[in-house]
């Protein structure tokens, strides 16, 4: 009788594993996230590719119509930031000690006329978190007066090796 109970428990455990949702990113070793919240920002790749293609076409047309504009307002295709910079933003705490709710991206322009993306964390109320960025353990980053993220890798010149992405292909 005891064997039957153990056997039934084992079968029930296997069946429940089979019907369980597939493991979330956290269980698979990724960064955990709320899928329903993330879905608000998802768009199909063909829409995204259309947006970026339209941007490149418009930029190129403006540069053709206004040759001096390229030197005064260099509109690059993209800017890349590494995982650690994004993690530092998401590790930021608001005045109450709550973690950042997300990342806001501002458009910027440096002294050389290059567009720059400036990233800052924001809180659950939508306010920018204006504080020193922190390390994974929560301590402020030392040696740097870091309150925002910038200085990404610009495309062009670096767009990835033989980039086949529909977001950058013409």
C-alpha positions as a Markdown table, in Angstrom:
| # | Residue | x | y | z |
|---|---|---|---|---|
| 1 | Unk | 0.0 | 0.0 | 0.0 |
| 2 | Unk | 2.8 | 2.3 | 0.9 |
| 3 | Unk | 4.4 | 1.7 | -2.5 |
| 4 | Unk | 1.2 | 2.6 | -4.3 |
| 5 | Unk | 1.0 | 5.9 | -2.4 |
| 6 | Unk | 4.7 | 6.7 | -3.2 |
| 7 | Unk | 4.1 | 5.7 | -6.9 |
| 8 | Unk | 0.9 | 7.9 | -7.1 |
| 9 | Unk | 2.8 | 10.8 | -5.6 |
| 10 | Unk | 5.6 | 10.4 | -8.1 |
| 11 | Unk | 3.1 | 10.2 | -11.0 |
| 12 | Unk | 1.2 | 13.2 | -9.7 |
| 13 | Unk | 4.5 | 15.2 | -9.5 |
| 14 | Unk | 5.4 | 14.3 | -13.1 |
| 15 | Unk | 2.0 | 15.1 | -14.4 |
| 16 | Unk | 2.0 | 18.5 | -12.6 |
| 17 | Unk | 5.4 | 19.3 | -14.1 |
| 18 | Unk | 4.1 | 18.5 | -17.5 |
| 19 | Unk | 1.1 | 20.9 | -17.2 |
| 20 | Unk | 3.1 | 23.6 | -15.5 |
| 21 | Unk | 3.9 | 26.8 | -17.5 |
| 22 | Unk | 7.2 | 26.6 | -19.1 |
| 23 | Unk | 9.9 | 28.0 | -16.8 |
| 24 | Unk | 10.2 | 31.8 | -16.7 |
| 25 | Unk | 13.4 | 33.6 | -17.5 |
| 26 | Unk | 14.5 | 33.5 | -13.8 |
| 27 | Unk | 14.2 | 29.7 | -13.7 |
| 28 | Unk | 16.1 | 29.3 | -16.9 |
| 29 | Unk | 18.9 | 31.5 | -15.7 |
| 30 | Unk | 17.7 | 34.8 | -17.3 |
| 31 | Unk | 16.6 | 38.1 | -15.8 |
| 32 | Unk | 13.1 | 37.7 | -14.3 |
| 33 | Unk | 10.3 | 39.9 | -15.7 |
| 34 | Unk | 6.6 | 40.3 | -15.8 |
| 35 | Unk | 5.4 | 39.1 | -19.2 |
| 36 | Unk | 2.1 | 41.0 | -19.1 |
| 37 | Unk | 3.9 | 44.3 | -18.3 |
| 38 | Unk | 6.5 | 43.6 | -21.0 |
| 39 | Unk | 3.9 | 42.8 | -23.6 |
| 40 | Unk | 2.7 | 46.5 | -23.5 |
| 41 | Unk | 6.0 | 47.4 | -25.3 |
| 42 | Unk | 6.2 | 44.5 | -27.8 |
| 43 | Unk | 5.8 | 45.1 | -31.5 |
| 44 | Unk | 6.3 | 42.8 | -34.4 |
| 45 | Unk | 9.7 | 42.8 | -36.1 |
| 46 | Unk | 8.3 | 43.9 | -39.4 |
| 47 | Unk | 6.8 | 47.0 | -37.7 |
| 48 | Unk | 10.1 | 47.7 | -35.9 |
| 49 | Unk | 12.0 | 47.3 | -39.2 |
| 50 | Unk | 9.6 | 49.6 | -40.9 |
| 51 | Unk | 10.2 | 52.3 | -38.2 |
| 52 | Unk | 14.0 | 52.1 | -38.5 |
| 53 | Unk | 13.9 | 52.0 | -42.3 |
| 54 | Unk | 11.7 | 55.1 | -42.4 |
| 55 | Unk | 14.1 | 56.8 | -40.0 |
| 56 | Unk | 17.1 | 56.1 | -42.2 |
| 57 | Unk | 15.3 | 57.2 | -45.4 |
| 58 | Unk | 14.1 | 60.4 | -43.8 |
| 59 | Unk | 17.5 | 61.1 | -42.3 |
| 60 | Unk | 19.2 | 60.5 | -45.7 |
| 61 | Unk | 16.7 | 62.7 | -47.5 |
| 62 | Unk | 17.2 | 65.5 | -44.9 |
| 63 | Unk | 21.0 | 65.2 | -45.3 |
| 64 | Unk | 20.5 | 65.4 | -49.1 |
| 65 | Unk | 18.3 | 68.5 | -48.9 |
| 66 | Unk | 20.5 | 70.2 | -46.2 |
| 67 | Unk | 24.1 | 69.1 | -46.7 |
| 68 | Unk | 25.4 | 71.0 | -43.7 |
| 69 | Unk | 22.9 | 69.3 | -41.4 |
| 70 | Unk | 24.9 | 66.1 | -41.2 |
| 71 | Unk | 27.8 | 67.9 | -39.6 |
| 72 | Unk | 25.5 | 69.8 | -37.1 |
| 73 | Unk | 23.1 | 67.0 | -36.3 |
| 74 | Unk | 24.6 | 63.5 | -36.8 |
| 75 | Unk | 21.6 | 61.2 | -36.6 |
| 76 | Unk | 23.1 | 57.7 | -36.1 |
| 77 | Unk | 21.1 | 54.5 | -36.6 |
| 78 | Unk | 21.6 | 53.1 | -33.1 |
| 79 | Unk | 23.6 | 53.2 | -29.9 |
| 80 | Unk | 24.4 | 50.1 | -27.9 |
| 81 | Unk | 24.7 | 49.7 | -24.2 |
| 82 | Unk | 26.1 | 46.6 | -22.4 |
| 83 | Unk | 24.1 | 44.5 | -20.0 |
| 84 | Unk | 26.0 | 45.8 | -17.0 |
| 85 | Unk | 25.1 | 49.5 | -17.7 |
| 86 | Unk | 21.4 | 48.5 | -18.0 |
| 87 | Unk | 21.6 | 46.5 | -14.8 |
| 88 | Unk | 23.2 | 49.5 | -13.0 |
| 89 | Unk | 20.2 | 51.5 | -14.0 |
| 90 | Unk | 17.7 | 48.9 | -12.9 |
| 91 | Unk | 19.5 | 48.5 | -9.6 |
| 92 | Unk | 19.0 | 52.2 | -8.8 |
| 93 | Unk | 16.8 | 52.9 | -5.8 |
| 94 | Unk | 14.3 | 55.7 | -5.4 |
| 95 | Unk | 14.2 | 57.9 | -2.3 |
| 96 | Unk | 12.1 | 55.3 | -0.5 |
| 97 | Unk | 14.6 | 52.5 | -1.3 |
| 98 | Unk | 12.4 | 50.9 | -4.0 |
| 99 | Unk | 14.1 | 49.5 | -7.1 |
| 100 | Unk | 13.7 | 51.3 | -10.4 |
| 101 | Unk | 10.5 | 50.6 | -12.3 |
| 102 | Unk | 12.2 | 51.1 | -15.7 |
| 103 | Unk | 14.6 | 53.1 | -17.9 |
| 104 | Unk | 13.8 | 56.3 | -19.6 |
| 105 | Unk | 15.8 | 57.3 | -22.7 |
| 106 | Unk | 16.3 | 61.0 | -23.5 |
| 107 | Unk | 17.6 | 62.3 | -26.9 |
| 108 | Unk | 20.7 | 64.4 | -26.5 |
| 109 | Unk | 23.2 | 66.2 | -28.6 |
| 110 | Unk | 26.9 | 66.5 | -27.8 |
| 111 | Unk | 29.2 | 69.4 | -28.6 |
| 112 | Unk | 30.3 | 67.6 | -31.9 |
| 113 | Unk | 26.7 | 67.5 | -33.1 |
| 114 | Unk | 26.3 | 63.8 | -32.6 |
| 115 | Unk | 23.0 | 62.6 | -31.2 |
| 116 | Unk | 23.3 | 60.8 | -27.9 |
| 117 | Unk | 20.9 | 58.6 | -26.0 |
| 118 | Unk | 20.9 | 59.4 | -22.3 |
| 119 | Unk | 19.4 | 56.7 | -20.1 |
| 120 | Unk | 18.2 | 57.2 | -16.5 |
| 121 | Unk | 16.2 | 55.0 | -14.2 |
| 122 | Unk | 12.7 | 56.0 | -13.2 |
| 123 | Unk | 10.5 | 55.1 | -10.2 |
| 124 | Unk | 7.0 | 53.5 | -10.0 |
| 125 | Unk | 5.4 | 57.0 | -10.2 |
| 126 | Unk | 7.3 | 57.8 | -13.5 |
| 127 | Unk | 9.8 | 60.2 | -11.9 |
| 128 | Unk | 13.4 | 60.1 | -12.9 |
| 129 | Unk | 15.6 | 58.7 | -10.2 |
| 130 | Unk | 18.3 | 61.2 | -9.7 |
| 131 | Unk | 20.9 | 59.4 | -7.7 |
| 132 | Unk | 24.3 | 57.8 | -7.9 |
| 133 | Unk | 24.0 | 54.5 | -9.8 |
| 134 | Unk | 24.7 | 51.4 | -7.7 |
| 135 | Unk | 26.6 | 48.2 | -8.0 |
| 136 | Unk | 24.7 | 44.8 | -7.8 |
| 137 | Unk | 25.2 | 44.8 | -4.0 |
| 138 | Unk | 23.5 | 48.2 | -3.8 |
| 139 | Unk | 26.7 | 50.2 | -3.0 |
| 140 | Unk | 27.2 | 53.4 | -5.0 |
| 141 | Unk | 29.6 | 53.1 | -7.9 |
| 142 | Unk | 32.9 | 54.6 | -6.8 |
| 143 | Unk | 35.4 | 56.6 | -8.8 |
| 144 | Unk | 32.6 | 57.8 | -11.1 |
| 145 | Unk | 30.0 | 60.5 | -10.7 |
| 146 | Unk | 27.5 | 58.2 | -12.4 |
| 147 | Unk | 23.8 | 59.3 | -12.4 |
| 148 | Unk | 22.9 | 58.5 | -16.0 |
| 149 | Unk | 24.2 | 56.2 | -18.7 |
| 150 | Unk | 25.5 | 57.4 | -22.1 |
| 151 | Unk | 28.6 | 56.8 | -24.2 |
| 152 | Unk | 27.1 | 53.9 | -26.0 |
| 153 | Unk | 28.6 | 52.2 | -29.0 |
| 154 | Unk | 27.4 | 54.1 | -32.1 |
| 155 | Unk | 26.2 | 52.6 | -35.3 |
| 156 | Unk | 27.7 | 53.5 | -37.6 |
| 157 | Unk | 30.6 | 53.0 | -37.4 |
| 158 | Unk | 30.1 | 49.8 | -35.3 |
| 159 | Unk | 26.9 | 48.0 | -36.3 |
| 160 | Unk | 28.0 | 44.5 | -35.6 |
| 161 | Unk | 29.9 | 42.1 | -37.8 |
| 162 | Unk | 28.0 | 41.6 | -41.0 |
| 163 | Unk | 24.8 | 42.7 | -39.4 |
| 164 | Unk | 21.9 | 40.9 | -41.0 |
| 165 | Unk | 19.3 | 42.5 | -38.7 |
| 166 | Unk | 16.1 | 43.7 | -40.4 |
| 167 | Unk | 16.4 | 46.8 | -38.1 |
| 168 | Unk | 19.6 | 48.0 | -39.9 |
| 169 | Unk | 19.3 | 46.4 | -43.4 |
| 170 | Unk | 18.3 | 48.6 | -46.3 |
